[in-house]
Amino acid sequence: MRHLILGDAKGFLTMFIRKKRHRSGNIGVIVVEKIGGKMKELATIGVAYNPKMSLGPNL
């Protein structure tokens, strides 16, 4: 899992790039922010129709 830490006046903002499996079986590559122990989806980068099309096992 890759992450980016940005500082702001309120503290730290942490964003992650994650894979999300949808009900249809597609795999979405999304940017999430962790707030109070919960993941909030910020943006979808792309969608793969099978696991071999996604960005690899390290993501």
PDB file of N, CA, C and O in Angstrom:
ATOM      1  N   MET A   1       0.846  -1.161   0.000  1.00  0.00           N
ATOM      2  CA  MET A   1       0.000   0.000   0.000  1.00  0.00           C
ATOM      3  C   MET A   1       0.902   1.237   0.000  1.00  0.00           C
ATOM      4  O   MET A   1       1.817   1.347   0.815  1.00  0.00           O
ATOM      5  N   ARG A   2       0.640   2.136  -0.896  1.00  0.00           N
ATOM      6  CA  ARG A   2       1.398   3.375  -0.969  1.00  0.00           C
ATOM      7  C   ARG A   2       0.600   4.473  -0.296  1.00  0.00           C
ATOM      8  O   ARG A   2      -0.629   4.473  -0.355  1.00  0.00           O
ATOM      9  N   HIS A   3       1.289   5.416   0.347  1.00  0.00           N
ATOM     10  CA  HIS A   3       0.565   6.502   0.990  1.00  0.00           C
ATOM     11  C   HIS A   3       1.318   7.815   0.850  1.00  0.00           C
ATOM     12  O   HIS A   3       2.525   7.832   0.613  1.00  0.00           O
ATOM     13  N   LEU A   4       0.606   8.884   0.998  1.00  0.00           N
ATOM     14  CA  LEU A   4       1.130  10.236   0.901  1.00  0.00           C
ATOM     15  C   LEU A   4       0.657  11.004   2.125  1.00  0.00           C
ATOM     16  O   LEU A   4      -0.541  11.054   2.403  1.00  0.00           O
ATOM     17  N   ILE A   5       1.583  11.600   2.852  1.00  0.00           N
ATOM     18  CA  ILE A   5       1.218  12.362   4.046  1.00  0.00           C
ATOM     19  C   ILE A   5       1.434  13.840   3.756  1.00  0.00           C
ATOM     20  O   ILE A   5       2.534  14.255   3.392  1.00  0.00           O
ATOM     21  N   LEU A   6       0.386  14.628   3.919  1.00  0.00           N
ATOM     22  CA  LEU A   6       0.451  16.071   3.720  1.00  0.00           C
ATOM     23  C   LEU A   6       0.136  16.756   5.039  1.00  0.00           C
ATOM     24  O   LEU A   6      -0.783  16.337   5.743  1.00  0.00           O
ATOM     25  N   GLY A   7       0.869  17.786   5.383  1.00  0.00           N
ATOM     26  CA  GLY A   7       0.588  18.523   6.613  1.00  0.00           C
ATOM     27  C   GLY A   7      -0.355  19.681   6.333  1.00  0.00           C
ATOM     28  O   GLY A   7      -0.280  20.299   5.271  1.00  0.00           O
ATOM     29  N   ASP A   8      -1.227  19.976   7.256  1.00  0.00           N
ATOM     30  CA  ASP A   8      -2.092  21.146   7.164  1.00  0.00           C
ATOM     31  C   ASP A   8      -2.277  21.713   8.573  1.00  0.00           C
ATOM     32  O   ASP A   8      -1.687  21.198   9.522  1.00  0.00           O
ATOM     33  N   ALA A   9      -3.070  22.746   8.721  1.00  0.00           N
ATOM     34  CA  ALA A   9      -3.232  23.422  10.008  1.00  0.00           C
ATOM     35  C   ALA A   9      -3.917  22.538  11.046  1.00  0.00           C
ATOM     36  O   ALA A   9      -3.690  22.711  12.243  1.00  0.00           O
ATOM     37  N   LYS A  10      -4.755  21.591  10.609  1.00  0.00           N
ATOM     38  CA  LYS A  10      -5.513  20.761  11.545  1.00  0.00           C
ATOM     39  C   LYS A  10      -4.771  19.490  11.945  1.00  0.00           C
ATOM     40  O   LYS A  10      -5.209  18.801  12.867  1.00  0.00           O
ATOM     41  N   GLY A  11      -3.686  19.164  11.298  1.00  0.00           N
ATOM     42  CA  GLY A  11      -2.975  17.932  11.606  1.00  0.00           C
ATOM     43  C   GLY A  11      -2.472  17.294  10.335  1.00  0.00           C
ATOM     44  O   GLY A  11      -2.017  17.981   9.421  1.00  0.00           O
ATOM     45  N   PHE A  12      -2.553  15.981  10.279  1.00  0.00           N
ATOM     46  CA  PHE A  12      -2.055  15.265   9.118  1.00  0.00           C
ATOM     47  C   PHE A  12      -3.209  14.701   8.304  1.00  0.00           C
ATOM     48  O   PHE A  12      -4.201  14.221   8.853  1.00  0.00           O
ATOM     49  N   LEU A  13      -3.064  14.767   7.004  1.00  0.00           N
ATOM     50  CA  LEU A  13      -4.021  14.200   6.063  1.00  0.00           C
ATOM     51  C   LEU A  13      -3.316  13.039   5.383  1.00  0.00           C
ATOM     52  O   LEU A  13      -2.261  13.235   4.780  1.00  0.00           O
ATOM     53  N   THR A  14      -3.859  11.858   5.461  1.00  0.00           N
ATOM     54  CA  THR A  14      -3.221  10.683   4.893  1.00  0.00           C
ATOM     55  C   THR A  14      -4.102  10.114   3.799  1.00  0.00           C
ATOM     56  O   THR A  14      -5.284   9.844   4.017  1.00  0.00           O
ATOM     57  N   MET A  15      -3.515   9.930   2.606  1.00  0.00           N
ATOM     58  CA  MET A  15      -4.232   9.359   1.475  1.00  0.00           C
ATOM     59  C   MET A  15      -3.549   8.069   1.051  1.00  0.00           C
ATOM     60  O   MET A  15      -2.325   7.954   1.116  1.00  0.00           O
ATOM     61  N   PHE A  16      -4.341   7.106   0.620  1.00  0.00           N
ATOM     62  CA  PHE A  16      -3.848   5.812   0.185  1.00  0.00           C
ATOM     63  C   PHE A  16      -4.402   5.496  -1.190  1.00  0.00           C
ATOM     64  O   PHE A  16      -5.462   5.991  -1.573  1.00  0.00           O
ATOM     65  N   ILE A  17      -3.671   4.660  -1.937  1.00  0.00           N
ATOM     66  CA  ILE A  17      -4.165   4.105  -3.196  1.00  0.00           C
ATOM     67  C   ILE A  17      -4.524   2.661  -2.900  1.00  0.00           C
ATOM     68  O   ILE A  17      -3.689   1.896  -2.416  1.00  0.00           O
ATOM     69  N   ARG A  18      -5.776   2.280  -3.193  1.00  0.00           N
ATOM     70  CA  ARG A  18      -6.253   0.939  -2.870  1.00  0.00           C
ATOM     71  C   ARG A  18      -6.995   0.318  -4.042  1.00  0.00           C
ATOM     72  O   ARG A  18      -7.438   1.011  -4.958  1.00  0.00           O
ATOM     73  N   LYS A  19      -7.121  -1.002  -3.994  1.00  0.00           N
ATOM     74  CA  LYS A  19      -7.972  -1.726  -4.930  1.00  0.00           C
ATOM     75  C   LYS A  19      -9.306  -1.983  -4.240  1.00  0.00           C
ATOM     76  O   LYS A  19      -9.349  -2.281  -3.047  1.00  0.00           O
ATOM     77  N   LYS A  20     -10.392  -1.867  -4.997  1.00  0.00           N
ATOM     78  CA  LYS A  20     -11.727  -2.140  -4.461  1.00  0.00           C
ATOM     79  C   LYS A  20     -12.453  -3.048  -5.437  1.00  0.00           C
ATOM     80  O   LYS A  20     -12.606  -2.705  -6.609  1.00  0.00           O
ATOM     81  N   ARG A  21     -12.899  -4.202  -4.966  1.00  0.00           N
ATOM     82  CA  ARG A  21     -13.644  -5.129  -5.816  1.00  0.00           C
ATOM     83  C   ARG A  21     -15.123  -4.765  -5.764  1.00  0.00           C
ATOM     84  O   ARG A  21     -15.715  -4.679  -4.688  1.00  0.00           O
ATOM     85  N   HIS A  22     -15.713  -4.552  -6.940  1.00  0.00           N
ATOM     86  CA  HIS A  22     -17.122  -4.192  -7.046  1.00  0.00           C
ATOM     87  C   HIS A  22     -17.978  -5.454  -7.163  1.00  0.00           C
ATOM     88  O   HIS A  22     -17.455  -6.543  -7.403  1.00  0.00           O
ATOM     89  N   ARG A  23     -19.278  -5.308  -6.995  1.00  0.00           N
ATOM     90  CA  ARG A  23     -20.199  -6.453  -7.080  1.00  0.00           C
ATOM     91  C   ARG A  23     -20.134  -7.143  -8.434  1.00  0.00           C
ATOM     92  O   ARG A  23     -20.320  -8.356  -8.529  1.00  0.00           O
ATOM     93  N   SER A  24     -19.871  -6.372  -9.475  1.00  0.00           N
ATOM     94  CA  SER A  24     -19.817  -6.929 -10.829  1.00  0.00           C
ATOM     95  C   SER A  24     -18.557  -7.748 -11.070  1.00  0.00           C
ATOM     96  O   SER A  24     -18.455  -8.431 -12.089  1.00  0.00           O
ATOM     97  N   GLY A  25     -17.594  -7.692 -10.149  1.00  0.00           N
ATOM     98  CA  GLY A  25     -16.337  -8.410 -10.313  1.00  0.00           C
ATOM     99  C   GLY A  25     -15.210  -7.523 -10.812  1.00  0.00           C
ATOM    100  O   GLY A  25     -14.051  -7.938 -10.815  1.00  0.00           O
ATOM    101  N   ASN A  26     -15.533  -6.308 -11.234  1.00  0.00           N
ATOM    102  CA  ASN A  26     -14.504  -5.369 -11.669  1.00  0.00           C
ATOM    103  C   ASN A  26     -13.681  -4.914 -10.469  1.00  0.00           C
ATOM    104  O   ASN A  26     -14.155  -4.928  -9.333  1.00  0.00           O
ATOM    105  N   ILE A  27     -12.441  -4.510 -10.738  1.00  0.00           N
ATOM    106  CA  ILE A  27     -11.558  -4.017  -9.690  1.00  0.00           C
ATOM    107  C   ILE A  27     -11.291  -2.551  -9.952  1.00  0.00           C
ATOM    108  O   ILE A  27     -10.761  -2.196 -11.004  1.00  0.00           O
ATOM    109  N   GLY A  28     -11.651  -1.693  -9.008  1.00  0.00           N
ATOM    110  CA  GLY A  28     -11.412  -0.261  -9.137  1.00  0.00           C
ATOM    111  C   GLY A  28     -10.157   0.137  -8.382  1.00  0.00           C
ATOM    112  O   GLY A  28      -9.905  -0.365  -7.286  1.00  0.00           O
ATOM    113  N   VAL A  29      -9.374   1.030  -8.955  1.00  0.00           N
ATOM    114  CA  VAL A  29      -8.210   1.599  -8.279  1.00  0.00           C
ATOM    115  C   VAL A  29      -8.654   2.966  -7.776  1.00  0.00           C
ATOM    116  O   VAL A  29      -8.993   3.845  -8.569  1.00  0.00           O
ATOM    117  N   ILE A  30      -8.651   3.145  -6.452  1.00  0.00           N
ATOM    118  CA  ILE A  30      -9.235   4.345  -5.860  1.00  0.00           C
ATOM    119  C   ILE A  30      -8.247   5.030  -4.917  1.00  0.00           C
ATOM    120  O   ILE A  30      -7.318   4.404  -4.406  1.00  0.00           O
ATOM    121  N   VAL A  31      -8.463   6.319  -4.698  1.00  0.00           N
ATOM    122  CA  VAL A  31      -7.721   7.093  -3.703  1.00  0.00           C
ATOM    123  C   VAL A  31      -8.648   7.265  -2.513  1.00  0.00           C
ATOM    124  O   VAL A  31      -9.772   7.748  -2.655  1.00  0.00           O
ATOM    125  N   VAL A  32      -8.169   6.863  -1.327  1.00  0.00           N
ATOM    126  CA  VAL A  32      -8.973   6.976  -0.117  1.00  0.00           C
ATOM    127  C   VAL A  32      -8.226   7.799   0.925  1.00  0.00           C
ATOM    128  O   VAL A  32      -7.000   7.899   0.906  1.00  0.00           O
ATOM    129  N   GLU A  33      -8.996   8.382   1.829  1.00  0.00           N
ATOM    130  CA  GLU A  33      -8.460   9.152   2.943  1.00  0.00           C
ATOM    131  C   GLU A  33      -8.940   8.476   4.221  1.00  0.00           C
ATOM    132  O   GLU A  33     -10.115   8.125   4.334  1.00  0.00           O
ATOM    133  N   LYS A  34      -8.051   8.294   5.171  1.00  0.00           N
ATOM    134  CA  LYS A  34      -8.427   7.656   6.427  1.00  0.00           C
ATOM    135  C   LYS A  34      -8.713   8.736   7.463  1.00  0.00           C
ATOM    136  O   LYS A  34      -7.826   9.504   7.837  1.00  0.00           O
ATOM    137  N   ILE A  35      -9.973   8.786   7.924  1.00  0.00           N
ATOM    138  CA  ILE A  35     -10.405   9.778   8.909  1.00  0.00           C
ATOM    139  C   ILE A  35     -11.062   9.043  10.069  1.00  0.00           C
ATOM    140  O   ILE A  35     -12.075   8.367   9.891  1.00  0.00           O
ATOM    141  N   GLY A  36     -10.491   9.175  11.237  1.00  0.00           N
ATOM    142  CA  GLY A  36     -11.078   8.559  12.431  1.00  0.00           C
ATOM    143  C   GLY A  36     -11.212   7.056  12.320  1.00  0.00           C
ATOM    144  O   GLY A  36     -12.181   6.494  12.830  1.00  0.00           O
ATOM    145  N   GLY A  37     -10.274   6.385  11.672  1.00  0.00           N
ATOM    146  CA  GLY A  37     -10.310   4.938  11.528  1.00  0.00           C
ATOM    147  C   GLY A  37     -11.187   4.425  10.402  1.00  0.00           C
ATOM    148  O   GLY A  37     -11.284   3.213  10.209  1.00  0.00           O
ATOM    149  N   LYS A  38     -11.834   5.316   9.648  1.00  0.00           N
ATOM    150  CA  LYS A  38     -12.693   4.910   8.537  1.00  0.00           C
ATOM    151  C   LYS A  38     -12.116   5.418   7.228  1.00  0.00           C
ATOM    152  O   LYS A  38     -11.510   6.489   7.181  1.00  0.00           O
ATOM    153  N   MET A  39     -12.307   4.645   6.161  1.00  0.00           N
ATOM    154  CA  MET A  39     -11.821   5.023   4.839  1.00  0.00           C
ATOM    155  C   MET A  39     -12.895   5.808   4.096  1.00  0.00           C
ATOM    156  O   MET A  39     -14.044   5.373   4.017  1.00  0.00           O
ATOM    157  N   LYS A  40     -12.523   6.961   3.552  1.00  0.00           N
ATOM    158  CA  LYS A  40     -13.428   7.782   2.753  1.00  0.00           C
ATOM    159  C   LYS A  40     -12.881   7.823   1.331  1.00  0.00           C
ATOM    160  O   LYS A  40     -11.746   8.245   1.108  1.00  0.00           O
ATOM    161  N   GLU A  41     -13.690   7.386   0.372  1.00  0.00           N
ATOM    162  CA  GLU A  41     -13.257   7.345  -1.025  1.00  0.00           C
ATOM    163  C   GLU A  41     -13.240   8.764  -1.603  1.00  0.00           C
ATOM    164  O   GLU A  41     -14.246   9.472  -1.555  1.00  0.00           O
ATOM    165  N   LEU A  42     -12.089   9.172  -2.150  1.00  0.00           N
ATOM    166  CA  LEU A  42     -11.943  10.511  -2.707  1.00  0.00           C
ATOM    167  C   LEU A  42     -12.080  10.531  -4.222  1.00  0.00           C
ATOM    168  O   LEU A  42     -12.742  11.412  -4.770  1.00  0.00           O
ATOM    169  N   ALA A  43     -11.460   9.567  -4.909  1.00  0.00           N
ATOM    170  CA  ALA A  43     -11.482   9.562  -6.371  1.00  0.00           C
ATOM    171  C   ALA A  43     -11.227   8.160  -6.887  1.00  0.00           C
ATOM    172  O   ALA A  43     -10.563   7.357  -6.231  1.00  0.00           O
ATOM    173  N   THR A  44     -11.758   7.868  -8.069  1.00  0.00           N
ATOM    174  CA  THR A  44     -11.480   6.619  -8.763  1.00  0.00           C
ATOM    175  C   THR A  44     -10.482   6.911  -9.868  1.00  0.00           C
ATOM    176  O   THR A  44     -10.707   7.786 -10.705  1.00  0.00           O
ATOM    177  N   ILE A  45      -9.376   6.174  -9.866  1.00  0.00           N
ATOM    178  CA  ILE A  45      -8.335   6.373 -10.876  1.00  0.00           C
ATOM    179  C   ILE A  45      -8.648   5.571 -12.129  1.00  0.00           C
ATOM    180  O   ILE A  45      -8.480   6.070 -13.241  1.00  0.00           O
ATOM    181  N   GLY A  46      -9.101   4.333 -11.961  1.00  0.00           N
ATOM    182  CA  GLY A  46      -9.396   3.498 -13.112  1.00  0.00           C
ATOM    183  C   GLY A  46     -10.088   2.218 -12.695  1.00  0.00           C
ATOM    184  O   GLY A  46     -10.253   1.945 -11.506  1.00  0.00           O
ATOM    185  N   VAL A  47     -10.497   1.427 -13.695  1.00  0.00           N
ATOM    186  CA  VAL A  47     -11.201   0.171 -13.457  1.00  0.00           C
ATOM    187  C   VAL A  47     -10.576  -0.908 -14.320  1.00  0.00           C
ATOM    188  O   VAL A  47     -10.289  -0.684 -15.495  1.00  0.00           O
ATOM    189  N   ALA A  48     -10.364  -2.088 -13.729  1.00  0.00           N
ATOM    190  CA  ALA A  48      -9.871  -3.247 -14.461  1.00  0.00           C
ATOM    191  C   ALA A  48     -10.990  -4.284 -14.487  1.00  0.00           C
ATOM    192  O   ALA A  48     -11.735  -4.430 -13.517  1.00  0.00           O
ATOM    193  N   TYR A  49     -11.101  -4.992 -15.590  1.00  0.00           N
ATOM    194  CA  TYR A  49     -12.171  -5.979 -15.732  1.00  0.00           C
ATOM    195  C   TYR A  49     -11.761  -7.362 -15.262  1.00  0.00           C
ATOM    196  O   TYR A  49     -12.615  -8.235 -15.102  1.00  0.00           O
ATOM    197  N   ASN A  50     -10.469  -7.580 -15.037  1.00  0.00           N
ATOM    198  CA  ASN A  50      -9.989  -8.807 -14.430  1.00  0.00           C
ATOM    199  C   ASN A  50      -8.713  -8.489 -13.648  1.00  0.00           C
ATOM    200  O   ASN A  50      -8.097  -7.452 -13.894  1.00  0.00           O
ATOM    201  N   PRO A  51      -8.298  -9.355 -12.708  1.00  0.00           N
ATOM    202  CA  PRO A  51      -7.141  -9.045 -11.861  1.00  0.00           C
ATOM    203  C   PRO A  51      -5.837  -8.838 -12.628  1.00  0.00           C
ATOM    204  O   PRO A  51      -4.972  -8.097 -12.160  1.00  0.00           O
ATOM    205  N   LYS A  52      -5.670  -9.461 -13.779  1.00  0.00           N
ATOM    206  CA  LYS A  52      -4.426  -9.314 -14.542  1.00  0.00           C
ATOM    207  C   LYS A  52      -4.286  -7.919 -15.147  1.00  0.00           C
ATOM    208  O   LYS A  52      -3.173  -7.487 -15.447  1.00  0.00           O
ATOM    209  N   MET A  53      -5.404  -7.210 -15.330  1.00  0.00           N
ATOM    210  CA  MET A  53      -5.356  -5.866 -15.906  1.00  0.00           C
ATOM    211  C   MET A  53      -5.057  -4.800 -14.858  1.00  0.00           C
ATOM    212  O   MET A  53      -4.720  -3.671 -15.216  1.00  0.00           O
ATOM    213  N   SER A  54      -5.171  -5.129 -13.572  1.00  0.00           N
ATOM    214  CA  SER A  54      -4.945  -4.124 -12.527  1.00  0.00           C
ATOM    215  C   SER A  54      -3.454  -3.817 -12.418  1.00  0.00           C
ATOM    216  O   SER A  54      -2.651  -4.359 -13.177  1.00  0.00           O
ATOM    217  N   LEU A  55      -3.088  -2.962 -11.490  1.00  0.00           N
ATOM    218  CA  LEU A  55      -1.726  -2.457 -11.415  1.00  0.00           C
ATOM    219  C   LEU A  55      -0.722  -3.417 -10.795  1.00  0.00           C
ATOM    220  O   LEU A  55       0.418  -3.019 -10.554  1.00  0.00           O
ATOM    221  N   GLY A  56      -1.090  -4.639 -10.534  1.00  0.00           N
ATOM    222  CA  GLY A  56      -0.151  -5.624 -10.022  1.00  0.00           C
ATOM    223  C   GLY A  56      -0.426  -5.997  -8.575  1.00  0.00           C
ATOM    224  O   GLY A  56      -1.266  -5.386  -7.915  1.00  0.00           O
ATOM    225  N   PRO A  57       0.295  -7.016  -8.080  1.00  0.00           N
ATOM    226  CA  PRO A  57       0.037  -7.523  -6.733  1.00  0.00           C
ATOM    227  C   PRO A  57       0.518  -6.602  -5.624  1.00  0.00           C
ATOM    228  O   PRO A  57       0.082  -6.749  -4.482  1.00  0.00           O
ATOM    229  N   ASN A  58       1.405  -5.653  -5.925  1.00  0.00           N
ATOM    230  CA  ASN A  58       1.947  -4.783  -4.880  1.00  0.00           C
ATOM    231  C   ASN A  58       1.028  -3.637  -4.521  1.00  0.00           C
ATOM    232  O   ASN A  58       1.292  -2.928  -3.549  1.00  0.00           O
ATOM    233  N   LEU A  59      -0.031  -3.432  -5.261  1.00  0.00           N
ATOM    234  CA  LEU A  59      -0.944  -2.323  -4.956  1.00  0.00           C
ATOM    235  C   LEU A  59      -2.137  -2.807  -4.196  1.00  0.00           C
ATOM    236  O   LEU A  59      -3.014  -2.014  -3.852  1.00  0.00           O
TER     237      LEU A  59
END
